[in-house]
Amino acid sequence: MTHRLTRKILLFAVSLLIISALSLLAVRHAVNNTGVKTFRTDGGWGYSITKKDGKVMINQPFIPGIQGQQPFSTKRDAAKVGRMVKMKLRKGEIPSITPEELKKAGIITKGSH
């Protein structure tokens, strides 16, 4: 490999690393400037994750991670799961919730109590 080609590859790799780091910082900044809001739905509660400017990033009228479209039984449960999702976003994780996480968090679903 020639010295010139090696230098171009190195420059490309460094540029890609800088772009990735800036993108991560922008996402984290956006997530840090978000809030969790709860709202009434037909038969229960849901949550949304909104930016400071009021734009909705996630609107979740049903309990995620379970089959069907079941709203949260309480405002507290909706807020708790909304905070869990926000924390995952903050950590750079996929903001999905599993049935195991719901069980561990003590989220009560209709028909289970």
C-alpha positions in Angstrom: 0.0 0.0 0.0 1.4 3.4 -0.9 2.0 6.1 1.7 -0.6 8.3 0.0 -3.3 5.7 0.1 -2.6 4.9 3.7 -2.9 8.6 4.6 -6.3 8.9 2.7 -7.6 5.8 4.6 -6.5 7.3 7.9 -8.0 10.7 7.1 -11.3 9.0 6.1 -11.4 6.9 9.4 -10.7 10.0 11.5 -13.4 12.0 9.7 -15.9 9.2 10.2 -15.0 9.0 13.9 -15.5 12.8 14.3 -18.8 12.7 12.5 -20.0 9.7 14.6 -19.0 11.5 17.8 -20.8 14.7 16.8 -23.9 12.8 15.9 -23.9 11.0 19.3 -23.5 14.3 21.1 -26.4 15.8 19.1 -28.7 12.9 19.9 -27.8 13.0 23.6 -28.4 16.7 23.7 -31.8 16.2 22.1 -32.7 13.5 24.6 -31.5 15.5 27.6 -33.9 18.3 26.5 -36.9 16.0 26.6 -39.7 15.5 29.0 -42.2 12.7 29.7 -45.9 13.7 29.7 -48.8 11.4 30.5 -52.2 11.7 28.9 -55.7 10.1 29.2 -56.7 7.5 26.7 -59.9 5.5 26.2 -59.8 3.3 29.2 -56.5 4.4 30.8 -53.3 6.3 30.3 -50.5 6.7 27.8 -47.3 8.7 27.7 -45.4 10.9 25.2 -41.8 11.9 25.1 -41.5 15.5 23.9 -38.7 17.9 23.1 -38.5 21.3 24.9 -40.0 22.9 21.8 -43.1 20.7 22.3 -42.5 18.4 19.3 -43.4 14.8 20.1 -40.6 12.2 19.7 -42.6 9.2 20.9 -46.4 8.9 21.4 -47.3 5.7 23.3 -51.0 5.3 24.0 -50.7 1.6 24.9 -48.4 -0.5 27.0 -45.4 -1.4 24.9 -43.9 -4.9 25.0 -47.2 -6.8 25.4 -49.7 -8.2 22.9 -52.7 -6.1 22.0 -53.4 -2.4 22.5 -53.9 -2.1 26.2 -53.6 1.4 27.9 -51.8 1.8 31.2 -54.0 1.3 34.2 -52.6 4.3 36.1 -51.0 7.6 35.3 -48.1 6.5 37.5 -47.4 3.4 35.5 -47.5 5.4 32.2 -45.0 7.9 33.6 -42.7 5.1 35.0 -42.4 3.4 31.6 -42.0 6.8 29.8 -39.0 7.5 32.1 -37.6 4.0 31.4 -37.8 4.7 27.6 -36.3 8.2 28.1 -33.4 6.6 30.0 -32.8 4.1 27.2 -32.7 6.9 24.7 -30.3 8.8 26.9 -28.0 5.8 27.1 -28.1 5.4 23.3 -30.1 2.2 23.5 -33.1 1.1 21.4 -36.1 2.4 23.3 -38.1 -0.8 23.4 -39.6 -2.3 26.6 -39.8 -6.0 27.2 -42.4 -7.9 29.2 -39.7 -8.8 31.7 -38.9 -5.1 32.2 -42.6 -4.4 32.7 -42.9 -7.1 35.3 -39.7 -6.0 37.1 -41.1 -2.4 37.2 -44.3 -3.7 38.8 -46.5 -2.4 35.9 -50.1 -3.7 36.5 -52.0 -4.6 33.3 -55.8 -5.0 33.2 -56.7 -8.6 33.8 -53.5 -9.4 35.7 -54.7 -8.1 39.1 
